[in-house]
C-alpha cells in the first residue's frame, strides 16, 4: 500500500500509454496518486484527471518557474477549481534561484500571494525550493503557512532546512534522488526524519530511481523510494517495505485529508 504524493500524470510523455502506466502502478501496490499543477493549464488537467479516477487527487498552483505568466484571473480560476472535492493541496509553489526562469523578486511576490490563497482555501501547500532556503522559510513563517501545513516535496536540502521545515510542522517528501549513488548526505538526513513526517514520491516523469535511471519515471517506481527509506530506518523494530508503506500512506492521508 503506497501513495505517490507527487506525480505529473498529465505530462505528454504519458500520452501514448497513460492507462497502462497507471495500471502498472496499481499492480505494484500504488493505491493513490496526487497529480500536481504547475500553472493554470496543468492545474486544470490535474483536476480533470482526479475527477476521472477515484484514486487520483490533484493539487493546483503555479511553479516558481512559471509565475511570470500569472494573470489576475488565474487566482479566480484556482478558487473555482478548489471547489472540486478531489483538490487536496495547493502547489507546487515556492522559490527556485537556480534557473531564475522568473525573476527572484516576482517569485517572492507570487509565492506570498499563493500561500495567502492556500490559507484562504484551507489547503496544505506543496513546496518547491532550490537554492532559496532562507527566503522560502522566511515567507512561509511570515505568511503563517503552518496554519494549513504542507510538505517540502522532493526534499534535497541540507540538515538546516530539514530541521526548520520540521519545526514549522511540515512533512518532508523523498524521491528517487534518495537512491542515487552520490546522495549520501541526503540519506543521512532521511535517517533523522521522524517516521510520522515522511512522505514518498516519484516526481514522475522526472528523477527516475535506481535501478531504472535513464528511463522515463513512473509511479510504479515509488516502491524503490519506499524500500530505501525502510533500509535507512532498519534500526526501528519491525521495519519493512510494508511498514514504511503503511506509515507514509497514513501520513499522506493525514496531510491531504484523503480517505
C-alpha positions as CSV (number, residue, x, y, z in Angstrom):
1,X,0.0,0.0,0.0
2,X,1.8,3.1,-1.3
3,X,0.8,6.7,-2.1
4,X,2.8,8.5,-4.7
5,X,2.3,12.1,-3.4
6,X,3.9,13.9,-6.3
7,X,3.2,12.9,-9.9
8,X,2.7,14.7,-13.2
9,X,0.2,12.3,-14.8
10,X,-0.8,14.9,-17.4
11,X,2.7,15.0,-18.8
12,X,2.8,14.5,-22.6
13,X,5.3,11.7,-22.1
14,X,2.4,9.5,-20.9
15,X,0.1,10.3,-23.8
16,X,0.7,7.0,-25.6
17,X,0.3,4.7,-22.5
18,X,-1.2,6.6,-19.6
19,X,-3.9,4.0,-18.8
20,X,-1.3,1.2,-19.0
21,X,1.2,3.2,-16.9
22,X,-1.5,3.8,-14.2
23,X,-2.5,0.1,-14.2
24,X,1.1,-0.9,-13.8
25,X,1.5,1.3,-10.7
26,X,-1.7,-0.1,-9.2
27,X,-0.4,-3.6,-9.7
28,X,2.8,-2.5,-8.0
29,X,0.8,-1.5,-4.9
30,X,0.3,2.2,-5.5
31,X,-3.2,2.8,-4.2
32,X,-3.4,6.6,-4.6
33,X,-1.7,9.3,-6.7
34,X,-1.5,13.0,-6.2
35,X,-1.0,14.8,-9.6
36,X,0.4,18.2,-9.5
37,X,-0.4,21.6,-11.1
38,X,2.5,23.8,-12.2
39,X,0.5,26.5,-14.0
40,X,-3.2,27.1,-14.9
41,X,-3.4,24.6,-17.7
42,X,-1.7,21.8,-15.8
43,X,-3.8,22.5,-12.7
44,X,-6.9,22.2,-14.9
45,X,-5.5,19.0,-16.3
46,X,-4.7,17.6,-12.8
47,X,-8.2,18.2,-11.6
48,X,-9.7,16.6,-14.7
49,X,-7.6,13.5,-14.2
50,X,-8.5,13.4,-10.5
51,X,-12.2,13.6,-11.3
52,X,-11.8,10.8,-13.9
53,X,-10.1,8.3,-11.5
54,X,-11.4,7.7,-8.0
55,X,-7.8,7.0,-6.7
56,X,-6.3,10.2,-8.1
57,X,-6.2,13.6,-6.2
58,X,-5.0,16.9,-7.6
59,X,-3.0,20.0,-6.5
60,X,-3.4,23.4,-8.1
61,X,-0.9,26.3,-8.2
62,X,1.9,27.8,-10.1
63,X,5.5,26.6,-10.0
64,X,8.2,29.3,-9.4
65,X,9.5,28.9,-13.0
66,X,6.1,29.9,-14.3
67,X,4.9,32.7,-12.1
68,X,5.9,35.3,-14.6
69,X,2.9,34.2,-16.6
70,X,0.3,34.6,-13.9
71,X,-2.7,36.8,-14.7
72,X,-5.0,38.1,-12.0
73,X,-7.8,36.0,-13.5
74,X,-5.8,32.8,-12.7
75,X,-6.5,33.1,-9.0
76,X,-10.2,33.3,-9.6
77,X,-9.9,30.1,-11.7
78,X,-7.9,28.4,-8.9
79,X,-10.7,29.3,-6.5
80,X,-13.2,27.7,-8.9
81,X,-11.0,24.6,-9.3
82,X,-10.7,24.3,-5.5
83,X,-14.5,23.6,-5.3
84,X,-13.7,20.1,-6.5
85,X,-13.6,17.6,-3.7
86,X,-10.6,16.0,-5.5
87,X,-8.3,19.0,-4.9
88,X,-6.1,18.0,-1.9
89,X,-3.4,20.7,-1.9
90,X,-2.1,23.9,-3.3
91,X,1.2,23.7,-5.2
92,X,3.8,23.2,-6.3
93,X,4.8,26.7,-5.2
94,X,7.9,28.2,-3.9
95,X,11.3,29.6,-5.0
96,X,13.9,28.5,-7.4
97,X,17.0,30.6,-7.7
98,X,19.0,28.0,-9.7
99,X,17.3,28.8,-13.1
100,X,15.5,32.1,-12.3
101,X,13.1,31.5,-15.2
102,X,11.0,34.1,-13.3
103,X,12.8,36.9,-11.5
104,X,13.6,36.3,-7.8
105,X,11.5,39.4,-6.9
106,X,8.5,38.2,-8.8
107,X,8.9,34.7,-7.4
108,X,8.8,36.0,-3.9
109,X,5.8,38.2,-4.5
110,X,3.8,35.4,-6.2
111,X,4.9,32.9,-3.5
112,X,3.4,35.1,-0.8
113,X,0.2,35.6,-2.8
114,X,-0.1,31.8,-3.3
115,X,0.5,31.0,0.3
116,X,-2.2,33.5,1.2
117,X,-4.6,31.9,-1.3
118,X,-3.8,28.4,0.1
119,X,-4.8,29.7,3.5
120,X,-8.0,31.2,2.1
121,X,-8.8,27.8,0.5
122,X,-7.6,25.9,3.6
123,X,-5.3,23.7,1.5
124,X,-1.9,22.4,2.6
125,X,1.0,23.7,0.4
126,X,3.4,21.7,-1.6
127,X,6.8,23.5,-1.6
128,X,9.5,23.6,-4.2
129,X,12.7,25.2,-3.1
130,X,16.1,25.3,-4.8
131,X,19.0,27.5,-3.7
132,X,16.5,29.7,-1.9
133,X,16.2,28.1,1.6
134,X,16.3,31.2,3.7
135,X,13.8,33.2,1.7
136,X,11.5,30.2,1.4
137,X,11.4,29.7,5.2
138,X,11.0,33.5,5.8
139,X,8.0,33.7,3.6
140,X,6.4,30.5,5.0
141,X,6.7,31.9,8.5
142,X,5.6,35.4,7.7
143,X,2.6,34.2,5.8
144,X,1.6,31.8,8.5
145,X,1.8,28.7,6.3
146,X,1.9,26.5,9.4
147,X,-1.9,27.2,9.7
148,X,-2.5,24.9,6.7
149,X,0.6,22.8,6.8
150,X,2.3,21.2,3.9
151,X,5.3,19.3,2.5
152,X,8.7,20.1,1.1
153,X,8.5,18.0,-2.0
154,X,11.4,16.1,-3.5
155,X,13.5,17.1,-0.4
156,X,17.1,17.6,-1.3
157,X,18.1,20.4,1.1
158,X,20.6,20.3,4.0
159,X,20.1,19.4,7.6
160,X,19.3,23.0,8.5
161,X,16.4,23.1,6.1
162,X,15.1,19.8,7.3
163,X,15.1,21.0,10.9
164,X,13.4,24.3,10.1
165,X,10.8,22.5,7.9
166,X,10.0,20.0,10.7
167,X,9.9,22.8,13.3
168,X,7.3,24.5,11.2
169,X,5.2,21.3,11.3
170,X,5.8,20.4,7.7
171,X,6.4,17.0,6.2
172,X,9.5,16.0,4.1
173,X,8.9,14.0,0.9
174,X,11.7,11.9,-0.6
175,X,12.0,11.0,-4.3
176,X,14.2,8.7,-6.4
177,X,17.2,11.0,-5.6
178,X,17.4,9.0,-2.3
179,X,18.6,6.0,-4.4
180,X,21.3,7.9,-6.3
181,X,24.8,6.8,-5.6
182,X,26.0,10.3,-4.7
183,X,23.2,11.2,-2.4
184,X,25.0,10.2,0.8
185,X,24.2,13.4,2.7
186,X,20.5,13.2,1.7
187,X,20.3,9.6,3.0
188,X,21.9,10.7,6.3
189,X,19.2,13.4,6.7
190,X,16.4,11.0,5.8
191,X,17.6,8.7,8.7
192,X,16.9,11.6,11.1
193,X,13.4,12.5,10.0
194,X,10.6,11.3,12.4
195,X,8.6,8.5,10.8
196,X,5.4,10.5,11.2
197,X,6.7,13.2,8.9
198,X,7.9,11.1,6.0
199,X,6.2,11.1,2.5
200,X,7.3,9.4,-0.7
201,X,7.0,10.5,-4.3
202,X,8.4,9.9,-7.8
203,X,8.0,13.4,-9.3
204,X,7.5,11.4,-12.4
205,X,8.3,11.6,-15.3
206,X,11.5,13.1,-13.7
207,X,14.1,11.8,-11.3
208,X,13.9,8.1,-12.1
209,X,15.3,6.0,-9.2
210,X,17.9,3.4,-9.4
211,X,17.9,0.7,-10.9
212,X,15.9,2.4,-13.7
213,X,17.9,5.6,-14.1
214,X,17.9,6.8,-17.7
215,X,14.3,5.7,-18.3
216,X,11.1,7.7,-18.0
217,X,10.0,7.7,-14.4
218,X,6.5,6.5,-13.4
219,X,4.5,6.0,-10.2
220,X,5.2,2.2,-10.0
221,X,8.8,3.1,-9.2
222,X,7.8,4.8,-5.9
223,X,8.4,1.4,-4.3
224,X,12.1,1.9,-4.8
225,X,12.0,5.1,-2.7
226,X,9.9,3.3,0.0
227,X,12.4,0.4,0.1
228,X,15.4,2.8,0.5
229,X,13.6,4.5,3.4
230,X,12.9,1.2,5.0
231,X,16.6,0.3,4.7
232,X,17.6,3.7,6.3
233,X,15.3,3.1,9.2
234,X,16.3,-0.5,9.6
235,X,17.1,0.1,13.3
236,X,13.4,0.5,14.0
237,X,12.0,-2.8,15.3
238,X,9.8,-4.5,12.7
239,X,10.7,-2.1,9.9
240,X,10.0,-3.4,6.4
241,X,8.8,-2.1,3.0
242,X,5.3,-2.9,4.0
243,X,5.6,-0.9,7.2
244,X,7.2,2.1,5.6
245,X,4.4,1.9,3.0
246,X,1.8,1.9,5.8
247,X,3.4,4.8,7.6
248,X,3.9,7.1,4.6
249,X,0.3,6.3,3.4
250,X,-1.2,7.3,6.8
251,X,1.0,10.4,6.8
252,X,-0.3,11.4,3.3
253,X,-3.9,10.8,4.3
254,X,-3.5,13.0,7.3
255,X,-1.8,15.8,5.4
256,X,-4.0,15.8,2.4
257,X,-7.2,14.8,4.2
258,X,-7.9,12.0,1.8
259,X,-9.6,8.7,2.5
